Amino acid sequence: MKTSLPPLFHSLTSCLTDKENATAIKLRLVKSSEFENISDKASASFSRQMDQSGFAGKDRQVCILRNDQAEIAEILCGVTFPLSIYAFALIAEKLKSEFSSDFLKTATFAIEGSMSPEDCNAAAIGWALASYRFDAYKKDKKSNGHPVLVWPVAADKKRVTALVEGMCLIKTLINIPANDLGTDELAESAAQIAKQSRATFLKIVDKDLLTQNFPMIYEVGKGSARRPQIVEINWGSDDHPRVTLVGKGVVFDTGGLDIKPPPFMLLMKKDMGGAAHVLGLAHTIMSLGLPVRLRVLIAIAENSIGDDCFRPGDVIKSRKGLTVEVSDTDAEGRLVVGDALTFASEGPKPQLIVDYTTLTGSARAALGYDIPALFSNNDKLLDEVKSIAMANEDPLWPMPLWQPYLKEMNSTIADINNIGSGKAGAIHGALFLQQFVDASIDWIHIDCYAWEQSGKAGRPQGGADTGMRAILKLIENRFA
């Protein structure tokens, strides 16, 4: 690699411990319906402390109870069940803000009482996510440490670790600036992830894309000194159901000759967010050893302005054989993903294809930053994914593949235009991609923003995982 990248995997050892400690500070989880009974039985001192802090057992409230020697007796944490990952992340962050770094170096916390395995997992995941920080480029890494939680008794450590590593891998890859994460570096990151799980890794680079028939990927990336490529990871047994993940890996998007205004270009290091999502999901699937034959395809390019960059008005032939008129060089993501989707549909057909892309501003206008747009060629599958997503704090919202809008992408000189003439930009992008998927294969398209705008508990400002856990659960439900 040309540059030394920050560590891709977030360690859980600094925030979760196996060591049981008799002096661990007890976290007592309280439902609002239980508060009155607890308050009635509390000592006068504890009752006064609850009153003064305003604690009433409401979700995400925290109250530190101290004895007459000012030592911590226990910490009350307002929760609802099933336990929310992000509610528990907020509890961890509140506790971090309450104590000094010196205190946190020696203290450990433990959840009092028993919980279901699912709630134990949620608590551990939320606690670990609250510890994530991307500070690789800061000279002064000031931190008051992070509170350490004793692993909840019924937590599935393997599952929690795989999920947190996958989610934080997504964040880290997106957060790395484009001057360090170029096309080669993104491909090498994929190779590292494949090697860790003993998966096979292949890549096709630069003009070999033309000889091996990936013309749209080549055309988008040919104007950059950082050469375009497609990478492929294969893992699992051939007799398991086939699942293929496709990711958009545009490491930086200037918009090409249809150049973006500066405010819209500022975050374009995240235009490889689709690739980050499929790598995070693939890492989690392989770490959990799910019984699927997994294939990962990432179309990698940099959309730059140069002597050899593609132009508005160009007509490009795709891997599928369809010709595409380029009316906007800033609608490049659908071009690179189109070739990858054609490739995904070839050979032994998968039972499911899922693509992740940071594709359209239109999806953000419709659904905001936090909720990716969800499309599928199977309406029952669309409903299933929405239900899973909403039940797992990982929202995805269905949008229609409205076929009448396809005529808005007609071209007078080619088979299809790369943009539509109407207002339905997210639907146009999805319809374009649909042309490159075998109609007999279940296909999911996720148009995500991949960025946390303001920062929330467990979701610091920067790269964001959206829709990864939902698709993992879908794959588990269908195939595991």
PLY file of the C-alpha trace (Angstrom):
ply
format ascii 1.0
element vertex 480
property float x
property float y
property float z
element edge 479
property int vertex1
property int vertex2
end_header
0.00 0.00 0.00
1.14 3.53 -0.69
0.13 4.78 2.72
-0.19 3.45 6.23
-3.88 3.38 7.07
-5.31 3.57 10.59
-6.28 0.20 12.13
-9.44 -1.03 10.43
-10.87 -2.92 13.41
-12.09 -1.35 16.64
-10.88 -3.23 19.71
-13.43 -4.12 22.39
-10.80 -4.91 25.01
-10.71 -1.34 26.32
-14.45 -1.18 27.00
-15.57 -4.75 27.83
-13.86 -7.13 30.23
-14.16 -10.79 31.22
-12.71 -10.12 34.64
-15.33 -10.26 37.34
-14.62 -7.76 40.04
-16.26 -7.82 43.44
-15.88 -4.07 43.61
-17.48 -3.44 40.22
-20.02 -0.62 40.36
-23.52 -2.02 39.93
-25.75 -0.72 37.17
-29.36 -1.29 38.16
-31.66 -1.19 35.14
-34.99 0.41 36.01
-38.20 0.52 34.02
-40.44 3.53 34.60
-43.19 1.18 35.84
-40.86 -0.02 38.60
-39.73 3.41 39.76
-42.47 4.08 42.29
-41.82 0.80 44.08
-38.06 1.47 44.14
-38.55 5.01 45.36
-40.88 3.91 48.15
-38.35 1.35 49.43
-35.31 3.64 49.14
-33.67 5.25 52.14
-34.33 8.92 52.79
-30.89 9.78 51.42
-31.33 7.79 48.22
-34.85 9.10 47.73
-33.56 12.65 48.08
-30.78 11.99 45.54
-33.31 10.63 43.04
-35.55 13.65 43.55
-32.69 16.11 43.16
-31.46 14.48 39.95
-34.98 14.24 38.52
-34.64 10.50 38.07
-37.99 8.80 37.44
-36.91 5.63 35.65
-37.49 7.15 32.24
-35.60 5.73 29.29
-31.93 6.84 29.19
-31.95 8.58 32.57
-29.00 7.97 34.90
-28.79 8.56 38.67
-25.64 7.91 40.70
-26.55 6.98 44.29
-23.90 7.61 46.94
-23.78 6.45 50.54
-22.98 8.58 53.58
-19.24 8.30 52.81
-19.88 9.65 49.29
-18.99 6.26 47.83
-21.04 4.99 44.91
-23.64 2.54 46.14
-25.18 1.84 42.76
-26.15 3.58 39.54
-29.76 3.59 38.41
-30.28 3.49 34.64
-33.69 4.11 33.14
-34.40 1.65 30.31
-37.16 0.11 28.26
-37.18 -3.49 27.05
-36.24 -4.84 24.61
-33.06 -2.91 25.31
-32.00 -0.30 22.76
-28.42 -0.40 21.52
-28.28 3.36 21.27
-30.00 3.94 24.60
-27.26 1.93 26.24
-24.63 3.81 24.27
-26.05 7.02 25.75
-25.87 5.55 29.27
-22.19 4.73 28.67
-21.50 8.25 27.41
-23.29 9.81 30.38
-21.20 7.77 32.79
-18.04 8.74 30.95
-18.91 12.41 31.42
-19.53 11.92 35.15
-16.11 10.57 36.12
-12.46 11.54 35.78
-10.01 9.64 33.63
-8.09 8.56 36.75
-11.26 7.04 38.23
-12.18 5.27 34.98
-8.72 3.66 34.76
-9.48 1.56 37.82
-13.28 1.30 37.88
-15.41 -1.36 36.25
-19.18 -1.49 35.90
-21.48 -4.51 35.93
-25.17 -4.89 35.13
-27.12 -6.14 38.13
-29.63 -8.94 37.66
-30.38 -11.16 34.71
-31.46 -10.24 31.20
-32.35 -12.09 28.02
-29.45 -12.95 25.69
-30.78 -10.40 23.20
-30.78 -7.62 25.79
-27.30 -8.63 26.96
-26.07 -8.37 23.37
-27.72 -4.97 22.92
-26.12 -3.65 26.11
-22.65 -4.85 25.09
-22.97 -3.53 21.52
-24.19 -0.13 22.66
-21.46 0.15 25.30
-18.78 -0.74 22.73
-20.13 1.65 20.09
-19.97 4.49 22.60
-16.22 3.88 22.89
-15.53 4.37 19.16
-13.51 7.44 18.23
-11.73 8.25 14.97
-8.72 10.24 16.12
-5.95 8.72 14.00
-5.02 12.10 12.56
-4.98 14.02 15.84
-1.63 14.67 17.49
-3.22 15.28 20.85
-5.60 12.38 21.45
-7.20 13.82 24.57
-9.65 11.45 26.14
-10.86 10.82 29.64
-10.97 7.12 28.87
-14.06 4.99 28.54
-15.94 3.15 31.28
-15.27 -0.59 31.30
-18.24 -2.96 31.48
-18.09 -6.54 32.66
-19.50 -8.64 29.84
-23.21 -9.27 30.52
-23.56 -12.90 31.56
-25.74 -14.10 28.68
-24.06 -12.04 25.94
-22.90 -13.86 22.80
-19.34 -12.52 22.72
-18.64 -13.83 19.24
-21.72 -12.15 17.82
-21.20 -8.87 19.65
-17.57 -8.70 18.55
-18.40 -9.48 14.91
-21.16 -6.86 14.81
-19.16 -4.10 16.50
-16.11 -4.79 14.33
-18.26 -4.72 11.20
-20.08 -1.52 12.16
-16.89 0.30 13.16
-15.04 -0.95 10.06
-17.67 0.86 8.00
-17.18 4.06 9.99
-13.38 3.93 9.83
-13.14 3.29 6.08
-15.47 6.21 5.40
-13.65 8.49 7.83
-10.20 8.00 6.26
-9.50 10.99 3.98
-9.25 10.44 0.25
-5.60 11.46 0.08
-4.84 8.28 2.04
-7.66 5.98 0.88
-7.29 5.83 -2.88
-8.32 3.07 -5.26
-5.32 0.85 -4.43
-5.76 1.37 -0.70
-9.45 0.50 -0.77
-8.65 -2.65 -2.75
-5.88 -3.55 -0.28
-8.29 -3.05 2.63
-10.64 -5.54 0.98
-7.72 -7.95 0.55
-6.87 -7.63 4.25
-10.45 -8.44 5.23
-10.53 -11.43 2.88
-7.21 -12.74 4.21
-8.41 -12.53 7.81
-11.29 -14.91 6.99
-9.32 -17.07 4.56
-11.47 -15.97 1.65
-10.21 -15.77 -1.92
-9.42 -12.33 -3.31
-9.15 -11.23 -6.93
-8.84 -7.85 -8.59
-8.90 -6.49 -12.14
-7.09 -3.18 -12.60
-6.89 -0.38 -15.18
-6.96 -1.41 -18.85
-7.54 -5.03 -17.90
-11.05 -3.78 -17.11
-11.49 -3.22 -20.86
-10.08 -6.58 -21.92
-12.26 -8.33 -19.33
-15.35 -6.27 -20.21
-15.95 -3.76 -17.41
-16.12 -0.68 -19.64
-18.27 1.56 -17.42
-15.96 1.15 -14.42
-13.00 2.00 -16.62
-14.64 5.04 -18.21
-15.55 6.59 -14.87
-12.07 6.11 -13.43
-9.82 6.61 -16.45
-9.32 10.35 -15.81
-7.56 9.77 -12.48
-3.96 8.79 -11.80
-5.44 6.37 -9.26
-6.52 3.60 -11.54
-9.99 2.02 -11.55
-10.49 -1.59 -10.58
-12.97 -4.19 -9.46
-12.27 -6.52 -6.56
-13.92 -9.84 -5.80
-14.04 -11.81 -2.56
-15.40 -15.36 -2.39
-16.01 -17.28 0.82
-17.97 -20.28 2.03
-19.06 -23.65 0.74
-20.37 -24.11 -2.80
-23.34 -26.10 -1.49
-24.62 -23.19 0.61
-27.10 -20.58 -0.64
-25.40 -17.91 -2.71
-25.46 -14.29 -1.53
-23.71 -11.55 -3.48
-22.93 -8.10 -2.08
-22.10 -5.22 -4.44
-20.59 -1.93 -3.28
-19.94 1.43 -4.88
-16.30 2.30 -4.23
-15.85 5.81 -5.64
-13.01 6.97 -3.40
-13.59 10.62 -4.27
-16.18 12.25 -6.50
-15.46 15.68 -7.94
-18.53 15.33 -10.12
-16.22 15.10 -13.11
-16.64 17.77 -15.78
-20.10 18.42 -14.31
-18.15 19.55 -11.27
-19.78 19.74 -7.87
-19.96 23.08 -6.04
-17.49 23.14 -3.10
-20.09 22.57 -0.33
-21.28 19.39 -2.05
-17.74 18.15 -2.73
-16.56 18.52 0.86
-17.80 15.11 2.04
-17.07 13.19 -1.13
-14.49 11.02 0.60
-17.61 9.16 1.74
-18.63 8.26 -1.80
-17.07 4.85 -1.19
-19.57 4.34 1.64
-21.28 1.53 -0.29
-17.99 -0.37 -0.49
-17.46 0.22 3.23
-20.89 -1.21 3.98
-20.40 -4.42 2.00
-16.96 -4.94 3.57
-18.36 -4.42 7.07
-21.27 -6.77 6.35
-18.98 -9.34 4.73
-16.60 -9.26 7.71
-19.53 -9.86 10.07
-20.95 -12.71 7.97
-17.56 -14.43 7.73
-16.74 -13.90 11.42
-20.06 -15.48 12.41
-19.51 -18.36 9.97
-22.97 -18.06 8.43
-23.87 -20.94 6.08
-23.83 -18.96 2.83
-21.66 -18.89 -0.26
-20.65 -15.25 -0.08
-19.44 -13.21 -3.03
-18.42 -9.57 -2.66
-17.90 -7.25 -5.64
-16.62 -3.70 -5.23
-16.40 -1.35 -8.20
-13.58 1.10 -7.41
-12.77 4.37 -9.16
-12.01 8.02 -8.58
-14.20 10.45 -10.53
-11.62 13.10 -11.38
-11.14 15.84 -13.93
-8.25 15.19 -16.28
-7.17 14.97 -19.90
-8.73 11.54 -20.25
-11.88 11.90 -18.15
-15.25 10.97 -19.58
-17.50 13.78 -20.82
-21.16 14.79 -20.92
-22.54 13.47 -24.17
-20.27 10.43 -24.30
-21.88 7.08 -25.07
-20.47 4.15 -23.14
-21.05 0.48 -23.77
-21.75 -1.52 -20.63
-20.75 -5.07 -19.70
-24.33 -6.12 -20.38
-24.13 -4.70 -23.90
-26.52 -1.79 -23.29
-25.22 1.58 -24.42
-25.48 4.50 -21.99
-25.57 8.17 -22.90
-23.82 10.24 -20.24
-25.85 13.38 -19.61
-24.23 14.03 -16.21
-20.74 12.93 -15.20
-21.82 13.41 -11.58
-24.14 10.41 -11.94
-21.14 8.11 -12.13
-21.91 5.72 -9.27
-24.67 3.96 -11.16
-22.26 3.35 -14.04
-19.61 1.53 -12.00
-22.23 -0.40 -10.02
-24.08 -1.31 -13.23
-21.12 -3.31 -14.52
-20.69 -4.96 -11.12
-24.38 -5.95 -10.99
-24.13 -7.54 -14.42
-21.11 -9.50 -13.21
-23.02 -10.47 -10.04
-25.82 -11.95 -12.17
-23.48 -14.15 -14.20
-22.28 -17.67 -13.47
-24.08 -19.67 -10.79
-27.01 -17.43 -9.94
-27.17 -16.15 -6.38
-30.38 -16.40 -4.39
-29.90 -12.77 -3.35
-28.01 -9.71 -4.58
-27.70 -6.67 -2.30
-26.03 -3.47 -3.40
-25.08 -0.52 -1.20
-24.46 2.85 -2.83
-24.19 6.50 -1.89
-26.14 7.21 -5.04
-28.48 10.21 -4.99
-29.17 13.49 -3.23
-32.78 12.82 -4.09
-32.94 10.02 -1.52
-31.70 12.46 1.13
-34.31 15.03 0.12
-37.00 12.39 0.55
-35.80 10.63 3.71
-33.14 12.79 5.35
-29.68 11.71 6.41
-30.48 8.82 8.75
-32.79 6.63 6.67
-31.51 4.97 3.49
-33.88 4.46 0.57
-34.72 0.80 -0.01
-35.66 -0.69 -3.38
-36.29 -4.26 -4.49
-37.62 -6.15 -7.49
-39.60 -8.33 -5.05
-42.39 -6.58 -3.12
-42.61 -9.30 -0.46
-38.89 -9.00 0.11
-39.24 -5.22 0.36
-41.84 -5.59 3.13
-39.73 -8.20 4.90
-36.62 -6.00 4.94
-38.57 -2.98 6.18
-40.02 -5.01 9.05
-36.61 -6.39 10.04
-34.96 -2.97 9.77
-37.48 -1.19 11.97
-37.35 -3.97 14.59
-33.55 -3.76 14.78
-32.95 0.00 15.16
-31.50 0.05 11.65
-34.17 1.80 9.59
-34.60 1.37 5.85
-37.61 2.80 4.04
-39.19 1.29 0.90
-39.46 3.31 -2.29
-41.02 2.15 -5.55
-39.32 0.94 -8.70
-41.93 2.94 -10.63
-41.53 1.61 -14.16
-43.33 4.50 -15.93
-40.42 6.75 -14.87
-38.07 4.64 -16.97
-39.20 6.53 -20.08
-37.75 9.68 -18.51
-34.33 8.08 -19.04
-34.80 7.57 -22.78
-31.93 8.56 -25.05
-32.18 9.46 -28.72
-28.78 7.94 -29.48
-28.25 5.18 -26.88
-30.24 2.47 -25.10
-30.58 4.49 -21.90
-29.53 7.80 -20.36
-27.65 7.88 -17.07
-30.07 10.43 -15.57
-33.80 11.09 -15.81
-35.63 14.20 -16.97
-38.10 14.29 -14.06
-37.77 14.91 -10.32
-37.59 11.31 -9.08
-33.79 11.09 -8.86
-33.57 8.22 -6.37
-36.05 6.17 -8.41
-34.21 6.97 -11.64
-30.97 5.72 -10.07
-32.62 2.50 -8.91
-34.34 1.94 -12.26
-31.03 2.40 -14.03
-29.38 -0.25 -11.85
-32.31 -2.62 -12.34
-31.47 -2.82 -16.04
-28.26 -4.65 -15.14
-29.71 -7.25 -12.75
-31.08 -10.61 -13.88
-34.82 -10.25 -13.25
-35.04 -13.81 -11.88
-32.75 -12.98 -8.94
-34.02 -11.31 -5.76
-32.30 -7.93 -5.64
-32.09 -5.22 -2.97
-30.74 -1.74 -3.66
-29.87 0.53 -0.72
-29.25 4.22 -1.44
-27.55 5.44 1.74
-25.91 8.65 2.93
-23.28 6.82 5.04
-22.59 9.86 7.21
-23.73 11.01 10.65
-24.28 14.75 10.40
-24.51 15.93 13.98
-23.34 13.10 16.24
-25.42 10.98 18.58
-24.73 8.44 21.29
-22.90 5.52 19.68
-22.93 7.40 16.38
-20.24 10.09 16.40
-20.15 12.66 13.63
-18.54 11.09 10.59
-18.85 7.80 8.76
-22.05 5.93 9.63
-23.29 2.36 9.28
-26.87 2.35 8.00
-28.69 -0.78 6.93
-25.89 -3.25 7.65
-27.48 -5.01 10.62
-30.85 -5.16 8.88
-29.45 -7.05 5.90
-27.40 -9.31 8.19
-30.61 -10.27 9.99
-32.38 -10.84 6.66
-29.60 -13.21 5.55
-29.74 -15.04 8.86
-33.52 -15.37 8.70
-33.49 -16.64 5.13
-30.41 -18.85 5.04
-29.13 -19.57 8.55
0 1
1 2
2 3
3 4
4 5
5 6
6 7
7 8
8 9
9 10
10 11
11 12
12 13
13 14
14 15
15 16
16 17
17 18
18 19
19 20
20 21
21 22
22 23
23 24
24 25
25 26
26 27
27 28
28 29
29 30
30 31
31 32
32 33
33 34
34 35
35 36
36 37
37 38
38 39
39 40
40 41
41 42
42 43
43 44
44 45
45 46
46 47
47 48
48 49
49 50
50 51
51 52
52 53
53 54
54 55
55 56
56 57
57 58
58 59
59 60
60 61
61 62
62 63
63 64
64 65
65 66
66 67
67 68
68 69
69 70
70 71
71 72
72 73
73 74
74 75
75 76
76 77
77 78
78 79
79 80
80 81
81 82
82 83
83 84
84 85
85 86
86 87
87 88
88 89
89 90
90 91
91 92
92 93
93 94
94 95
95 96
96 97
97 98
98 99
99 100
100 101
101 102
102 103
103 104
104 105
105 106
106 107
107 108
108 109
109 110
110 111
111 112
112 113
113 114
114 115
115 116
116 117
117 118
118 119
119 120
120 121
121 122
122 123
123 124
124 125
125 126
126 127
127 128
128 129
129 130
130 131
131 132
132 133
133 134
134 135
135 136
136 137
137 138
138 139
139 140
140 141
141 142
142 143
143 144
144 145
145 146
146 147
147 148
148 149
149 150
150 151
151 152
152 153
153 154
154 155
155 156
156 157
157 158
158 159
159 160
160 161
161 162
162 163
163 164
164 165
165 166
166 167
167 168
168 169
169 170
170 171
171 172
172 173
173 174
174 175
175 176
176 177
177 178
178 179
179 180
180 181
181 182
182 183
183 184
184 185
185 186
186 187
187 188
188 189
189 190
190 191
191 192
192 193
193 194
194 195
195 196
196 197
197 198
198 199
199 200
200 201
201 202
202 203
203 204
204 205
205 206
206 207
207 208
208 209
209 210
210 211
211 212
212 213
213 214
214 215
215 216
216 217
217 218
218 219
219 220
220 221
221 222
222 223
223 224
224 225
225 226
226 227
227 228
228 229
229 230
230 231
231 232
232 233
233 234
234 235
235 236
236 237
237 238
238 239
239 240
240 241
241 242
242 243
243 244
244 245
245 246
246 247
247 248
248 249
249 250
250 251
251 252
252 253
253 254
254 255
255 256
256 257
257 258
258 259
259 260
260 261
261 262
262 263
263 264
264 265
265 266
266 267
267 268
268 269
269 270
270 271
271 272
272 273
273 274
274 275
275 276
276 277
277 278
278 279
279 280
280 281
281 282
282 283
283 284
284 285
285 286
286 287
287 288
288 289
289 290
290 291
291 292
292 293
293 294
294 295
295 296
296 297
297 298
298 299
299 300
300 301
301 302
302 303
303 304
304 305
305 306
306 307
307 308
308 309
309 310
310 311
311 312
312 313
313 314
314 315
315 316
316 317
317 318
318 319
319 320
320 321
321 322
322 323
323 324
324 325
325 326
326 327
327 328
328 329
329 330
330 331
331 332
332 333
333 334
334 335
335 336
336 337
337 338
338 339
339 340
340 341
341 342
342 343
343 344
344 345
345 346
346 347
347 348
348 349
349 350
350 351
351 352
352 353
353 354
354 355
355 356
356 357
357 358
358 359
359 360
360 361
361 362
362 363
363 364
364 365
365 366
366 367
367 368
368 369
369 370
370 371
371 372
372 373
373 374
374 375
375 376
376 377
377 378
378 379
379 380
380 381
381 382
382 383
383 384
384 385
385 386
386 387
387 388
388 389
389 390
390 391
391 392
392 393
393 394
394 395
395 396
396 397
397 398
398 399
399 400
400 401
401 402
402 403
403 404
404 405
405 406
406 407
407 408
408 409
409 410
410 411
411 412
412 413
413 414
414 415
415 416
416 417
417 418
418 419
419 420
420 421
421 422
422 423
423 424
424 425
425 426
426 427
427 428
428 429
429 430
430 431
431 432
432 433
433 434
434 435
435 436
436 437
437 438
438 439
439 440
440 441
441 442
442 443
443 444
444 445
445 446
446 447
447 448
448 449
449 450
450 451
451 452
452 453
453 454
454 455
455 456
456 457
457 458
458 459
459 460
460 461
461 462
462 463
463 464
464 465
465 466
466 467
467 468
468 469
469 470
470 471
471 472
472 473
473 474
474 475
475 476
476 477
477 478
478 479
